[in-house]
Structures are given as structure tokens and as C-alpha cells.
Amino acid sequence: MKTVDDMVRAEVICCVSGLVSDLAKILPHVPGKILRETSFDDDELTDLMGQDDWEDPAEWHVRHGLTQEELTDLLTEKGYDELPDSAGACADLLLQHLKDADEWQKFASDHNLDPHYIEVYEHWVVSDWFAARLKEKGQVIGDLGNLTIWGRTTTGQMISMDWVVQQIHKEMMA
């Protein structure tokens, strides 16, 4: 694949925004017995409409809302013995710990932080490879009826112009 447009043509299969929207409208009226007999999961559909982002508020709080003493205390609680001298380095270490342990929501809850809501505007069937790259970048990805769906959080421009798509292409070409 030479260009970002080539990558999009190969990895983005079709738009299913109308399908997802219609399913969201009728799903509350479908009896549970029927749902159990299908591959549709109402939680997966709900997640495709938007998701809470705990990482951004937690990261902002670590970088801007905590003193070096508070950072040091948190790192000590997490079992770190040797701590960096600067607040910035302590923040980096704590953020790496939160990422490795996937503790964003717990940290945010412990510090009374509210999540940012990631609103989805479009839904696209994408390849599994592309979905994995998008998920690594924090994009909304889900499975619905055996289709891998990307919940696109931008609209009004070509997919190849999305920052996240540009980044995936750049990394692929490196």
C-alpha cells in the first residue's frame, strides 16, 4: 500500500451507520429470548454508540492536578522504592503504571474524576487488522453480528484525512 487512500480502500469495507442506528432504535423492543438466539448483543451495540474515556482525564490529573509529594505517595503505594527526582518523571512513571495495569477507571474514580464521553458519528465495517490498529489508538471498536465495526468519532471529511488513519499509515510505512 503506497498511499493512505490505498490503505483505506483495502481496510475500510463499507458504511453501516444506518444499520447501527436502526438496530439501536428497535433493539429495546426485541424480546430477550429472540436476542439470545442471535449474534447481537445489546451491550456491544450500546458501546458502539459511544464510550467513556477514563484515560484522558486521569492523564490530565496526573500531569496537572497532583503535586510531586502526591505523586511520590501514589508511587510508593504501588510498590515503587526508587523514585525519580522530578514531578514530571514521577508523573511519567505513574502514567506508565496506570497504562500497564489498565487502571485508568479505578484511578479516575479514586480521584473523583468524571470520564470524557467519546461520541461516535459514523459506523464502518473494517478489517480485523485495521480494527486492531484503531483500537491501539483508543478508537471505538466492536463486533456486531459477526462484523467488526469501527465507531468513527469524526465526520464530514474523507476517512483518509482522519488523524488516527494518517498515524496508522505513517507507522505502517515506517
C-alpha positions as CSV (number, residue, x, y, z in Angstrom):
1,M,0.0,0.0,0.0
2,K,1.6,3.2,-1.1
3,T,-0.9,5.9,0.0
4,V,-3.2,6.4,2.9
5,D,-6.1,6.2,0.3
6,D,-4.9,2.8,-0.8
7,M,-4.9,1.6,2.8
8,V,-8.4,3.0,3.4
9,R,-9.7,1.2,0.2
10,A,-8.2,-2.1,1.4
11,E,-9.2,-1.9,5.1
12,V,-12.5,0.0,5.3
13,I,-15.2,-2.1,3.8
14,C,-18.5,-0.2,4.0
15,C,-20.5,2.2,6.0
16,V,-23.2,0.7,8.3
17,S,-24.3,3.8,10.2
18,G,-27.9,3.4,9.1
19,L,-27.9,-0.2,10.1
20,V,-26.4,0.5,13.6
21,S,-28.8,3.4,14.1
22,D,-31.9,1.3,13.1
23,L,-30.8,-1.5,15.4
24,A,-30.4,0.9,18.3
25,K,-33.9,2.1,17.7
26,I,-35.5,-1.4,17.6
27,L,-33.3,-3.4,20.0
28,P,-35.1,-2.2,23.2
29,H,-38.3,-3.6,21.8
30,V,-36.9,-7.0,20.9
31,P,-37.7,-9.8,23.4
32,G,-34.7,-11.2,25.3
33,K,-35.4,-14.7,24.1
34,I,-35.0,-13.6,20.4
35,L,-31.8,-11.8,21.2
36,R,-30.3,-14.9,22.9
37,E,-30.9,-16.7,19.6
38,T,-28.9,-14.2,17.6
39,S,-25.3,-12.9,17.5
40,F,-26.4,-9.4,18.5
41,D,-25.5,-8.2,22.0
42,D,-27.3,-5.0,23.2
43,D,-24.2,-4.1,25.3
44,E,-22.0,-4.2,22.2
45,L,-24.4,-2.1,20.3
46,T,-24.5,0.4,23.2
47,D,-20.7,0.6,23.2
48,L,-20.7,1.3,19.5
49,M,-22.8,4.4,20.1
50,G,-20.1,6.0,22.3
51,Q,-17.9,5.2,25.2
52,D,-16.5,6.7,28.4
53,D,-12.8,7.7,28.2
54,W,-11.2,7.5,31.6
55,E,-7.6,7.8,30.3
56,D,-7.6,11.5,29.2
57,P,-9.0,12.9,32.5
58,A,-6.7,10.6,34.5
59,E,-3.7,11.6,32.5
60,W,-4.5,15.3,32.8
61,H,-4.9,15.0,36.6
62,V,-1.6,13.2,37.0
63,R,0.2,15.8,34.9
64,H,-1.5,19.0,36.2
65,G,-3.5,18.2,39.3
66,L,-1.1,16.4,41.6
67,T,1.9,17.7,43.5
68,Q,5.3,15.9,43.5
69,E,4.6,14.8,47.0
70,E,1.2,13.3,46.0
71,L,2.8,11.6,43.0
72,T,5.5,10.1,45.2
73,D,2.9,8.9,47.7
74,L,0.9,7.2,45.0
75,L,4.0,5.5,43.5
76,T,5.1,4.3,47.0
77,E,1.6,2.8,47.5
78,K,2.0,1.0,44.2
79,G,5.3,-0.6,45.4
80,Y,7.9,1.6,43.8
81,D,11.0,2.0,46.0
82,E,13.3,4.1,43.9
83,L,11.6,7.2,42.7
84,P,12.6,9.9,40.2
85,D,13.6,13.4,41.5
86,S,11.3,15.5,39.3
87,A,7.5,15.7,39.3
88,G,7.5,15.2,35.5
89,A,9.4,11.9,35.8
90,C,7.1,10.8,38.7
91,A,4.1,11.6,36.5
92,D,5.6,9.6,33.6
93,L,6.2,6.6,35.9
94,L,2.7,6.7,37.3
95,L,1.1,7.0,33.9
96,Q,3.1,4.1,32.6
97,H,1.9,2.1,35.6
98,L,-1.7,3.0,35.0
99,K,-1.3,2.0,31.4
100,D,0.4,-1.3,32.1
101,A,-2.2,-2.2,34.8
102,D,-5.1,-0.8,32.8
103,E,-6.2,1.1,35.9
104,W,-7.5,4.3,34.3
105,Q,-11.0,4.0,35.6
106,K,-10.0,3.0,39.1
107,F,-7.6,5.9,39.4
108,A,-10.2,8.3,38.0
109,S,-12.8,7.1,40.4
110,D,-10.4,7.3,43.3
111,H,-9.7,10.9,42.5
112,N,-13.4,11.9,41.8
113,L,-12.7,12.4,38.1
114,D,-15.5,12.2,35.5
115,P,-14.9,10.4,32.2
116,H,-14.9,12.2,28.9
117,Y,-17.6,10.8,26.6
118,I,-16.4,9.7,23.2
119,E,-19.3,10.3,20.8
120,V,-19.5,8.2,17.7
121,Y,-20.8,9.8,14.5
122,E,-20.3,7.1,11.9
123,H,-20.0,3.3,11.8
124,W,-17.8,1.4,9.4
125,V,-17.1,-2.3,8.8
126,V,-13.3,-2.6,8.8
127,S,-10.8,-5.4,8.5
128,D,-9.6,-7.1,11.7
129,W,-6.1,-5.8,11.1
130,F,-7.3,-2.2,10.8
131,A,-9.6,-2.6,13.8
132,A,-6.6,-3.8,15.9
133,R,-4.6,-0.7,14.9
134,L,-7.6,1.6,15.6
135,K,-8.1,0.0,19.0
136,E,-4.5,0.6,19.9
137,K,-5.1,4.3,19.2
138,G,-8.1,4.4,21.5
139,Q,-10.8,4.3,18.8
140,V,-14.2,2.7,19.4
141,I,-14.2,-0.9,18.0
142,G,-16.9,-3.5,18.4
143,D,-18.3,-6.7,16.9
144,L,-21.9,-6.7,15.8
145,G,-23.5,-9.6,14.1
146,N,-20.0,-11.0,13.2
147,L,-19.0,-7.7,11.7
148,T,-16.0,-5.8,13.0
149,I,-17.3,-2.2,13.4
150,W,-15.3,1.0,13.8
151,G,-17.2,3.8,15.6
152,R,-15.7,6.8,13.8
153,T,-15.6,9.9,16.0
154,T,-15.2,12.3,13.2
155,T,-17.4,13.1,10.2
156,G,-17.6,15.5,7.3
157,Q,-14.2,14.6,5.8
158,M,-12.6,11.7,3.9
159,I,-11.6,8.8,6.2
160,S,-8.0,9.1,4.8
161,M,-7.9,12.6,6.3
162,D,-8.6,11.5,9.9
163,W,-5.6,12.0,12.2
164,V,-5.8,8.4,13.5
165,V,-5.8,7.0,10.0
166,Q,-2.9,9.1,9.0
167,Q,-0.9,7.9,12.0
168,I,-1.7,4.2,11.3
169,H,-0.5,4.7,7.7
170,K,2.6,6.5,8.8
171,E,3.5,3.7,11.2
172,M,2.8,1.1,8.6
173,M,5.1,2.8,6.2
174,A,8.0,3.2,8.7
